[in-house]
Amino acid sequence: MVNKQKNYDPAYKIEICKQIATGQTSVAAMSRETVVSENTLHVWMKRYRENNETPFVGSGRVLPENEELVRLRKENKDLHDENFILKKAASYFAKNQN
C-alpha cells in the first residue's frame, strides 16, 4: 500500500494557521485555496493553538515534553537488545562446556 500523505513544510502550516487565527480567512476558504482538506486544517489549527511556538515538529525533531519519553524508549530498546545477546552467549557457552 502506498502512503499518499503529503508532507508540508512547518513554516507553510504556521502561515496558514496564522491567517485563519487572525480572521483573515476561514478554514473552508483556505481549504479551497490550498487544496488541503478542511479536516487537516482543523488538526493543524488544534496543534497551533496548543503550542504556537513549535506546533509542527517532524523530521526527527521532538517536542520538549516528549524528549524524556523518546530517550527512555531508546534506552529500553538498547537494554532489551543487550539482554538478548547475553542470553544467546550464555546459551552458547553452556552447550560448549562439556
C-alpha positions as CSV (number, residue, x, y, z in Angstrom):
1,M,0.0,0.0,0.0
2,V,1.3,3.4,-1.0
3,N,1.3,6.2,1.6
4,K,-0.3,9.2,-0.2
5,Q,0.0,11.5,2.7
6,K,1.6,14.8,1.7
7,N,4.2,16.4,3.8
8,Y,4.0,20.2,4.2
9,D,6.7,22.5,5.4
10,P,6.1,23.6,9.0
11,A,6.6,27.2,8.0
12,Y,3.8,26.8,5.4
13,K,1.5,25.3,8.0
14,I,2.2,28.1,10.5
15,E,1.5,30.7,7.9
16,I,-1.9,29.1,7.0
17,C,-2.8,28.8,10.7
18,K,-1.9,32.5,11.4
19,Q,-4.1,33.6,8.6
20,I,-7.0,31.5,9.9
21,A,-6.4,32.5,13.6
22,T,-6.3,36.2,12.8
23,G,-9.5,36.0,10.9
24,Q,-8.0,36.9,7.5
25,T,-9.7,33.8,6.1
26,S,-11.8,30.8,7.1
27,V,-10.9,27.2,7.2
28,A,-13.3,26.5,4.3
29,A,-11.9,29.3,2.2
30,M,-8.3,28.2,2.9
31,S,-9.1,24.6,2.1
32,R,-10.4,25.6,-1.3
33,E,-7.4,27.9,-1.9
34,T,-4.7,25.4,-0.9
35,V,-6.5,22.1,-1.7
36,V,-5.7,21.0,1.8
37,S,-8.7,19.2,3.4
38,E,-10.7,21.0,6.0
39,N,-10.1,18.1,8.4
40,T,-6.4,18.5,8.0
41,L,-6.6,22.3,8.5
42,H,-8.7,21.7,11.7
43,V,-5.9,19.4,13.0
44,W,-3.3,22.0,12.2
45,M,-5.3,24.7,14.0
46,K,-5.6,22.5,17.1
47,R,-1.9,21.9,17.2
48,Y,-1.2,25.6,16.5
49,R,-3.5,26.7,19.4
50,E,-2.0,24.2,21.8
51,N,1.6,25.2,21.1
52,N,2.1,28.1,18.7
53,E,5.9,28.3,19.2
54,T,6.7,24.8,17.8
55,P,3.3,23.3,16.7
56,F,4.7,21.2,13.8
57,V,7.7,19.2,14.7
58,G,8.9,16.5,12.5
59,S,11.9,15.0,10.6
60,G,13.4,13.7,13.8
61,R,12.6,16.7,16.0
62,V,10.7,16.1,19.2
63,L,8.6,18.3,21.4
64,P,10.4,19.1,24.6
65,E,7.8,17.4,26.7
66,N,8.4,14.2,24.8
67,E,12.2,14.2,24.9
68,E,12.4,12.0,28.0
69,L,9.9,9.5,26.7
70,V,12.0,9.1,23.5
71,R,15.2,8.8,25.5
72,L,13.7,6.2,27.8
73,R,12.3,4.2,24.8
74,K,15.7,4.1,23.2
75,E,17.3,3.1,26.4
76,N,14.7,0.3,26.9
77,K,15.4,-1.0,23.4
78,D,19.1,-0.9,23.9
79,L,18.8,-2.9,27.2
80,H,16.5,-5.4,25.6
81,D,19.0,-5.9,22.7
82,E,21.9,-6.3,25.2
83,N,19.9,-8.8,27.3
84,F,19.1,-10.8,24.1
85,I,22.8,-11.0,23.2
86,L,23.8,-12.0,26.7
87,K,21.2,-14.8,26.8
88,K,22.4,-16.1,23.4
89,A,26.0,-16.0,24.6
90,A,25.2,-17.8,27.9
91,S,23.3,-20.5,25.9
92,Y,26.3,-21.0,23.5
93,F,28.8,-21.3,26.3
94,A,26.6,-23.6,28.4
95,K,26.4,-26.0,25.4
96,N,30.2,-26.0,24.9
97,Q,31.3,-26.6,28.5
98,N,31.3,-30.4,28.2
